[in-house]
């Protein structure tokens, strides 16, 4: 039986534990990261320190939204030890199919009763970024529900601009946006260039995503996944010698609030301050 270790304090981690019965008493062969992306570095550092020099490192399955966890794992363990995946809004799993252990991990999850789909790692990561940034950072900064963004023309102008900016950068990567379990990401991307902005808002309003960044700020974790979402767009833009000022600004504001460098109370219910900050960023 495969020795499994699960990291995370989320409902997903509980669901995996109930189905897979992990054994933390032995050196794991497979580690499932089912928590926040910002936890990856500390978890993987601990795993690296606990792995004997002559031991076989585990396969680490990153089930977080966004982009950056795989790169962190590769930096500490070497290329090939990270397998990208995520769990969709409908509960199905999506795993990268371009890893040597993809088939065995998929079989393990299938045997445990989960439905598993597969695609390429880059497509999974960038599709989760595009889905993950929607009505997320603005909701967090202003402490408002996502629906309010779509109902406010000024706020949706910022929201629409960050999506257009993100889509432009993602296209530069060459990665293909794909359907995530329960979410038609390519259809969302197509709306940006095909229909007027006000209609895009109506379409997206009918497909809201959980405001994860707002929940992080409310829980006062002191950290945020914004760096793995809007921040991933800004970082890749910089690598390409391009600009992504809106995504960069949103990532910085959320991170500064989470880590205590900015007062959330200044931004809560204060769209004028956010609008002014975005104008300066541009």
C-alpha positions in Angstrom: 0.0 0.0 0.0 1.3 3.5 -0.9 2.5 5.5 2.1 0.6 8.8 2.0 0.9 12.0 3.8 -1.7 14.8 3.6 -0.9 18.5 4.4 -3.7 21.0 4.9 -6.4 22.2 7.3 -9.1 22.5 4.7 -12.2 20.5 3.8 -10.3 19.0 0.9 -7.6 17.7 3.3 -10.3 16.2 5.5 -12.0 14.6 2.5 -8.7 13.1 1.3 -7.9 11.8 4.7 -11.2 10.1 5.1 -10.8 8.3 1.7 -7.0 7.6 1.7 -6.2 6.8 5.4 -2.8 8.5 5.4 0.0 7.1 7.6 2.2 9.8 9.1 4.4 7.3 11.0 6.6 6.3 8.1 8.5 8.1 5.4 5.9 9.0 2.8 6.0 7.9 -0.9 3.3 10.4 -1.9 2.5 13.8 -0.3 -0.7 15.6 -1.1 -0.7 19.4 -0.5 -4.3 20.3 0.1 -3.9 23.6 2.0 -3.1 27.1 0.9 -0.4 27.8 -1.7 1.4 30.1 0.7 2.0 27.1 3.0 4.0 25.3 0.3 7.4 26.6 1.0 7.4 25.8 4.7 5.9 22.4 4.2 8.3 21.4 1.5 11.3 22.7 3.5 10.2 20.5 6.4 9.8 17.5 4.0 13.2 18.1 2.5 14.8 18.2 6.0 13.0 15.0 7.0 14.1 13.1 3.9 17.2 11.0 4.4 20.1 11.9 2.1 20.1 8.3 0.8 16.3 8.1 0.8 13.9 8.4 -2.1 12.1 11.8 -2.1 8.3 11.5 -2.2 6.1 12.5 -5.1 4.5 15.8 -4.0 1.1 16.4 -5.5 0.2 20.1 -5.3 -3.6 20.6 -5.3 -3.5 24.3 -4.8 -5.0 27.0 -7.1 -2.6 29.3 -8.9 0.9 29.0 -10.1 4.1 28.8 -8.1 3.9 25.7 -5.9 5.4 23.3 -8.4 8.3 25.7 -8.9 8.9 25.9 -5.2 8.9 22.1 -4.9 11.3 21.8 -7.9 13.6 24.3 -6.3 13.9 22.3 -3.1 13.7 18.7 -4.3 14.8 19.0 -7.9 12.7 18.8 -11.1 10.3 15.8 -11.4 9.1 15.5 -7.8 6.1 17.8 -8.2 2.8 16.7 -9.8 0.3 19.5 -10.5 -3.4 19.0 -9.8 -6.5 20.6 -8.4 -10.0 19.9 -7.3 -12.9 21.5 -9.2 -16.0 23.2 -7.8 -17.9 20.0 -8.7 -15.5 17.8 -6.6 -13.7 16.1 -9.5 -9.9 16.0 -9.6 -7.7 17.3 -12.4 -4.1 16.0 -12.6 -1.2 16.7 -14.9 -0.7 13.9 -17.4 2.9 14.9 -18.3 4.6 13.4 -15.2 6.0 9.8 -14.9 3.8 9.1 -11.9 0.6 10.6 -13.3 -1.1 7.3 -14.0 -0.3 5.8 -10.6 -1.5 8.8 -8.7 -4.7 8.9 -10.8 -5.2 5.2 -10.1 -4.8 5.7 -6.4 -7.4 8.5 -6.3 -9.8 6.6 -8.6 -9.5 3.5 -6.3 -10.4 5.8 -3.4 -13.6 6.8 -5.1 -12.6 10.1 -6.7 -13.3 11.0 -10.3 -10.1 12.0 -12.0 -9.5 14.0 -15.2 -6.1 14.8 -16.8 -4.4 17.6 -18.8 -1.0 19.2 -19.1 0.5 20.9 -16.1 1.0 24.3 -17.7 -2.6 24.4 -18.8 -3.9 23.4 -15.4 -1.8 26.0 -13.7 -2.6 28.9 -15.9 -6.3 28.0 -16.2 -6.5 27.9 -12.4 -4.9 31.3 -12.3 -7.4 32.8 -14.7 -10.3 31.3 -12.8 -8.7 32.1 -9.4 -8.3 35.9 -10.0 -11.9 36.4 -11.0 -13.7 38.8 -8.5 -11.2 37.7 -5.9 -8.6 40.4 -5.1 -11.1 43.2 -5.4 -13.5 41.4 -3.2 -10.8 40.9 -0.6 -9.4 44.4 -0.7 -12.8 46.1 -0.3 -14.3 43.4 1.9 -17.4 43.0 -0.4 -19.1 40.0 -2.0 -18.1 39.3 -5.6 -21.6 40.1 -6.9 -21.1 43.7 -5.9 -18.1 44.0 -8.3 -20.3 43.1 -11.2 -23.0 45.5 -10.2 -20.7 48.5 -9.9 -19.5 49.8 -13.3 -16.4 51.5 -11.9 -15.3 48.3 -10.0 -16.1 46.1 -12.9 -13.9 48.3 -15.1 -11.0 47.3 -12.9 -12.1 43.7 -12.8 -12.4 43.5 -16.6 -9.1 45.2 -17.1 -7.2 42.8 -14.8 -8.8 39.8 -16.7 -7.9 41.3 -20.1 -4.3 41.9 -18.9 -4.1 38.4 -17.4 -5.4 36.8 -20.6 -2.9 38.7 -22.7 0.0 37.5 -20.5 -1.2 33.9 -20.4 -1.4 33.8 -24.2 2.3 34.8 -24.3 3.1 31.6 -22.3 1.7 29.4 -25.1 -0.3 27.5 -22.5 -3.8 26.5 -23.6 -6.6 27.4 -21.3 -8.8 24.4 -20.5 -12.0 23.5 -18.8 -11.5 22.9 -15.1 -13.9 20.5 -13.4 -17.2 22.4 -13.2 -15.8 25.6 -14.8 -15.6 26.5 -18.5 -12.5 28.7 -18.4 -12.0 29.0 -22.2 -15.6 30.3 -22.5 -14.9 32.9 -19.9 -11.7 34.0 -21.7 -13.5 34.2 -25.1 -16.1 36.7 -23.6 -13.4 39.3 -23.1 -12.8 39.8 -26.8 -16.2 38.9 -28.2 -18.8 40.9 -26.4 -19.2 44.3 -24.8 -17.9 44.7 -21.3 -21.3 45.1 -19.6 -22.4 41.8 -21.1 -19.2 40.1 -19.9 -20.1 41.2 -16.4 -23.5 39.6 -16.7 -22.0 36.4 -17.9 -19.4 36.2 -15.1 -21.9 37.2 -12.5 -23.7 33.9 -13.2 -20.5 32.0 -12.5 -19.1 33.3 -9.3 -16.1 31.7 -7.6 -15.6 31.5 -3.8 -13.8 34.7 -2.6 -10.8 32.8 -1.2 -8.5 35.9 -0.7 -11.2 37.7 1.2 -11.7 34.6 3.4 -7.9 34.6 4.1 -7.9 38.2 5.2 -11.0 37.6 7.4 -9.2 34.7 9.1 -6.2 36.9 9.7 -3.7 34.2 8.7 -1.0 36.8 8.1 -0.4 35.3 4.6 -2.2 35.3 1.3 -2.4 33.3 -1.9 -2.5 36.5 -4.0 1.1 36.0 -5.0 0.1 32.7 -6.7 -2.8 34.3 -8.5 -2.5 37.9 -9.6 1.2 37.8 -8.5 1.8 34.9 -10.9 0.6 37.1 -13.8 2.8 40.0 -12.7 5.9 37.8 -12.3 5.5 36.1 -15.7 4.9 39.5 -17.3 8.2 40.7 -15.8 10.0 37.7 -17.1 8.7 38.5 -20.6 9.8 42.2 -20.2 6.1 43.1 -20.3 3.8 44.9 -17.9 0.9 43.8 -15.8 0.3 46.8 -13.6 -3.2 46.0 -12.5 -2.5 42.4 -11.5 0.7 43.6 -9.8 -1.1 46.3 -7.8 -3.9 43.9 -6.7 -1.4 41.3 -5.6 0.7 43.8 -3.6 -2.4 45.4 -1.9 -3.8 42.0 -0.8 -0.4 40.8 0.4 0.4 44.0 2.2 -3.0 43.9 4.0 -2.5 40.2 4.9 1.0 40.7 6.2 0.1 43.9 8.2 1.9 46.5 6.0 -1.4 48.2 5.1 -4.5 48.6 7.2 -7.5 46.7 5.8 -9.8 49.2 7.4 -8.5 51.9 5.0 -9.7 49.9 2.0 -12.8 48.2 3.4 -15.9 49.6 1.6 -13.7 52.3 0.1 -13.6 51.8 -3.7 -12.3 55.4 -4.2 -9.0 54.5 -2.6 -8.7 51.3 -4.7 -9.5 53.2 -7.9 -6.9 55.9 -7.0 -4.3 53.2 -6.3 -5.0 51.4 -9.6 -4.7 54.8 -11.5 -1.3 55.3 -10.0 -0.2 51.8 -10.9 -1.1 52.2 -14.5 
